[in-house]
Amino acid sequence: MVVIVGVSGFLALTGVLSPELSEGPGPAPQSVSNVDASYVPWLRKAAEACEVVTPSLLAAQIDQLSGWDNDTASLSEQGIARFTDAQWRTWGRDDDANGRSSPLDQADAVMALGRYDCSLAEEVTDLRTKGTVNGNLVDLTLAAYTVGTDEVARAGRVPAGARPFLEKVRERLPRYEALVRQNPDAADGRKASAILIPPAGTLPVTSPFGSREHPLTGVTKLHTGVDFGAPQGAPVFATRDGRVTFAAMTSAYGNRVVIDHGTIAGKRLETTYSHLSALQITAGQTVTAGTPVGLVGSTGLSTGPHLHFEVLLDGQYMDPMPWLSTAP
């Protein structure tokens, strides 16, 4: 029944079925306020471009922007995502294939907002990778949407001026997370292929990927990689052939190395190695899998010797474990 409802809602939104036919026999789609499950396929599709932006986040953002109402008193902002003409020229497309690209078409607006947010997510992720900013990637993305990426970079965190919008979106998240859960998609739970060698042999995971409270700052946010417990001075190796794009000291990550491994299925793959006691490679150097990149240490914001290892796909942080050849 979930499949029938989801497909019917999708067709109703794209105009293939009339509203009367899309209801069909059986219960109507579960709704959140004036939004029903027919939006979920578009929200999912819009969020496919990156890991930071989720279907529920897009929905909560639209709710805060417009309450899912196309009508607005503003002449400069249009549609449920409140795009300006200049923004629409950059991000708008005819995603619902109805012959026009319009911010007033809900499907077009959802997809355009996904592209816009994912672009901002890539920008703030790059700033975090370089150690320029610190904070939760979702919060930083919403802040960049609100006040601009340059302002986030100047502040080094979420600026005070962006917090009211961010907090209101956060308040709305639970209801849309419930809506998305009620309408599951078979593509959820996809797992990466194990294509990287371990960065430092067989070591215990002392802190996994995911939300956690930072042991030094006390701030709860996304832990963007995996911490491997290792003794001071243990060797760290490149996990795949690639080119070193960054190798230097940063305030938060300490001695940090970033390696670009080229593209995998059309998406750029990078790995990072942080808190090193010493660097053994330089930016611009070409490496092969197994090349020494540095030694385990506790530089930067660290409570003791360990390796903080990250995997980025098209600039978005991924759980590293499915990528490693030793992962189950």
Secondary structure as the mmCIF struct_conf table of DSSP 4:
data_model
#
loop_
_struct_conf.conf_type_id
_struct_conf.id
_struct_conf.beg_label_comp_id
_struct_conf.beg_label_asym_id
_struct_conf.beg_label_seq_id
_struct_conf.end_label_comp_id
_struct_conf.end_label_asym_id
_struct_conf.end_label_seq_id
HELX_RH_AL_P HELX_RH_AL_P1 VAL A 2 THR A 14
TURN_TY1_P TURN_TY1_P1 GLY A 15 GLY A 15
BEND BEND1 VAL A 16 LEU A 17
HELX_RH_AL_P HELX_RH_AL_P2 PRO A 19 GLU A 23
BEND BEND2 PRO A 25 GLY A 26
HELX_LH_PP_P HELX_LH_PP_P1 PRO A 27 GLN A 30
STRN STRN1 SER A 31 VAL A 32
TURN_TY1_P TURN_TY1_P2 SER A 33 ASN A 34
STRN STRN2 VAL A 35 ASP A 36
HELX_RH_3T_P HELX_RH_3T_P1 ALA A 37 TYR A 39
HELX_RH_AL_P HELX_RH_AL_P3 VAL A 40 ALA A 47
TURN_TY1_P TURN_TY1_P3 GLU A 48 ALA A 49
BEND BEND3 GLU A 51 VAL A 53
HELX_RH_AL_P HELX_RH_AL_P4 PRO A 55 SER A 66
TURN_TY1_P TURN_TY1_P4 GLY A 67 TRP A 68
BEND BEND4 ALA A 73 ALA A 73
BEND BEND5 LEU A 75 SER A 76
STRN STRN3 GLN A 78 GLN A 78
TURN_TY1_P TURN_TY1_P5 GLY A 79 ARG A 82
STRN STRN4 PHE A 83 PHE A 83
HELX_RH_AL_P HELX_RH_AL_P5 ASP A 85 TRP A 91
TURN_TY1_P TURN_TY1_P6 ASP A 95 ASP A 96
BEND BEND6 ASN A 98 GLY A 99
TURN_TY1_P TURN_TY1_P7 PRO A 103 LEU A 104
BEND BEND7 ASP A 105 ASP A 105
HELX_RH_AL_P HELX_RH_AL_P6 GLN A 106 THR A 129
TURN_TY1_P TURN_TY1_P8 LYS A 130 GLY A 131
BEND BEND8 THR A 132 THR A 132
BEND BEND9 GLY A 135 GLY A 135
HELX_RH_AL_P HELX_RH_AL_P7 LEU A 137 VAL A 147
HELX_RH_AL_P HELX_RH_AL_P8 THR A 149 ALA A 155
TURN_TY1_P TURN_TY1_P9 GLY A 156 GLY A 156
BEND BEND10 ARG A 157 ARG A 157
HELX_RH_3T_P HELX_RH_3T_P2 ALA A 160 ALA A 162
HELX_RH_AL_P HELX_RH_AL_P9 ARG A 163 GLN A 182
BEND BEND11 ASN A 183 ASN A 183
TURN_TY1_P TURN_TY1_P10 ALA A 186 GLY A 189
STRN STRN5 LEU A 196 LEU A 196
BEND BEND12 PRO A 199 THR A 202
STRN STRN6 VAL A 205 SER A 207
BEND BEND13 PHE A 209 PHE A 209
STRN STRN7 GLY A 210 GLU A 213
TURN_TY1_P TURN_TY1_P11 PRO A 215 THR A 217
STRN STRN8 THR A 220 HIS A 223
BEND BEND14 GLY A 225 GLY A 225
STRN STRN9 VAL A 226 GLY A 229
TURN_TY1_P TURN_TY1_P12 GLN A 232 GLY A 233
STRN STRN10 PRO A 235 PHE A 237
BEND BEND15 THR A 239 ASP A 241
STRN STRN11 GLY A 242 THR A 250
TURN_TY1_P TURN_TY1_P13 SER A 251 TYR A 253
STRN STRN12 GLY A 254 ILE A 264
TURN_TY1_P TURN_TY1_P14 ALA A 265 GLY A 266
STRN STRN13 LYS A 267 LEU A 276
BEND BEND16 SER A 277 SER A 277
STRN STRN14 ALA A 278 LEU A 279
TURN_TY1_P TURN_TY1_P15 ALA A 283 GLY A 284
STRN STRN15 THR A 286 VAL A 287
TURN_TY1_P TURN_TY1_P16 ALA A 289 GLY A 290
STRN STRN16 PRO A 292 LEU A 295
STRN STRN17 GLY A 297 GLY A 297
BEND BEND17 GLY A 300 LEU A 301
BEND BEND18 THR A 303 PRO A 305
STRN STRN18 HIS A 306 LEU A 313
TURN_TY1_P TURN_TY1_P17 ASP A 314 GLY A 315
STRN STRN19 GLN A 316 MET A 318
BEND BEND19 PRO A 320 PRO A 320
HELX_RH_3T_P HELX_RH_3T_P3 MET A 321 TRP A 323
STRN STRN20 LEU A 324 LEU A 324
TURN_TY1_P TURN_TY1_P18 SER A 325 THR A 326
#
